[in-house]
């Protein structure tokens, strides 16, 4: 019985949100001028939590369009590291262009997502 409970409690539940992308990666609020690669993201105000989210990894998957670009999703997901804050952004997670392109057509610019840590 304990094994069943442990298995059920380890299932990750995705949270719906919005993603955009950006292209200037340093300096960042979490790591200054120390680059962290390109599979990175900036946290919107809803996730930022005074920087507590710095360095945490999130899995992000496109779930649909937020504008007139039809079918922007690639069907892939991406894992990104939070390296920055995006104060006042319309998105939950502002992905690097490279990460955004893995999950959606960048022409869309803004997409609906599911994400989890």
PAZA-748109 format. One line per 10 residues: number of its first residue (from 0); their letters; for each residue x, y, z of C-alpha. Coordinates in Angstrom, 2 decimals. Example, Ala and Ser with C-alpha at 12.3 -4.5 7.8 and 13.67 -1.06 7.14 Angstrom:
BEGIN
0	AS	12.30/-4.50/7.80  13.67/-1.06/7.14
// end
This chain:
BEGIN
0	XXXXXXXXXX	0.00/0.00/0.00  2.82/2.43/0.85  4.37/1.85/-2.60  1.09/2.80/-4.28  0.83/6.00/-2.24  4.46/6.90/-2.99  3.90/6.31/-6.70  0.75/8.42/-6.77  2.30/11.28/-4.85  5.29/11.49/-7.24
10	XXXXXXXXXX	3.13/12.22/-10.29  3.82/15.75/-11.56  0.82/17.92/-12.27  1.18/20.63/-14.87  0.07/24.20/-14.28  -1.37/26.21/-17.17  0.39/29.44/-18.09  1.64/31.67/-20.87  5.06/31.74/-22.55  6.86/34.37/-24.60
20	XXXXXXXXXX	10.54/34.53/-25.59  13.53/36.84/-25.32  16.99/37.00/-26.91  19.42/38.83/-24.56  20.52/36.39/-21.88  23.12/38.25/-19.82  23.28/39.87/-17.42  20.58/37.98/-15.55  18.96/38.65/-12.18  20.06/35.25/-10.84
30	XXXXXXXXXX	23.56/34.76/-12.27  24.78/38.21/-13.36  27.18/37.92/-16.30  27.71/34.16/-15.86  26.03/32.50/-18.85  23.86/29.48/-18.16  23.50/28.12/-21.70  20.51/28.68/-23.94  17.85/26.37/-22.48  16.92/29.06/-19.98
40	XXXXXXXXXX	14.01/31.27/-19.00  13.00/34.32/-17.05  10.26/33.99/-14.45  7.26/36.29/-14.64  6.03/37.94/-11.46  3.73/35.00/-10.62  6.73/32.62/-10.35  9.53/34.96/-9.23  8.92/34.80/-5.45  11.72/37.30/-4.65
50	XXXXXXXXXX	14.23/35.16/-6.55  13.48/31.87/-4.77  12.91/30.29/-8.20  16.47/31.10/-9.41  18.22/27.99/-10.71  15.12/25.80/-10.61  14.30/23.63/-13.60  10.89/23.63/-15.29  9.45/21.39/-17.99  7.37/23.42/-20.45
60	XXXXXXXXXX	5.00/22.23/-23.19  3.03/24.34/-25.66  -0.74/23.72/-25.46  -2.04/26.17/-28.03  -2.20/29.57/-29.67  -2.89/32.90/-27.96  -3.11/34.86/-31.21  -3.87/34.42/-34.92  -0.96/32.04/-35.64  -2.69/28.68/-36.20
70	XXXXXXXXXX	-1.27/25.53/-34.62  2.00/26.96/-33.24  2.93/23.92/-31.13  5.57/21.39/-32.22  4.35/18.68/-29.83  7.71/18.70/-28.02  8.49/19.82/-24.49  11.58/21.58/-23.16  13.31/21.74/-19.79  14.64/25.18/-18.88
80	XXXXXXXXXX	16.55/26.70/-15.99  15.21/29.91/-14.45  18.00/32.48/-14.68  16.21/35.82/-14.72  13.16/37.86/-13.72  10.79/39.37/-16.24  8.96/42.03/-14.20  5.64/43.05/-15.69  5.82/40.46/-18.49  2.48/39.23/-19.85
90	XXXXXXXXXX	3.84/35.69/-19.54  4.36/33.23/-16.72  7.65/32.10/-18.26  9.72/34.10/-20.75  11.72/31.44/-22.60  14.98/31.84/-24.47  14.35/31.93/-28.22  16.04/28.51/-28.51  13.74/26.95/-25.91  10.62/28.59/-27.39
100	XXXXXXXXXX	11.53/27.35/-30.88  11.77/23.78/-29.58  8.11/23.82/-28.48  6.48/26.34/-30.84  6.78/28.39/-34.00  8.53/31.63/-32.90  6.31/33.60/-35.29  3.54/33.05/-32.72  5.47/35.10/-30.15  3.14/34.12/-27.30
110	XXXXXXX	1.58/30.72/-26.53  -0.41/28.85/-23.94  1.66/26.33/-21.98  1.58/23.70/-19.29  4.59/23.71/-16.99  5.86/21.90/-13.91  8.99/21.78/-11.85
// end
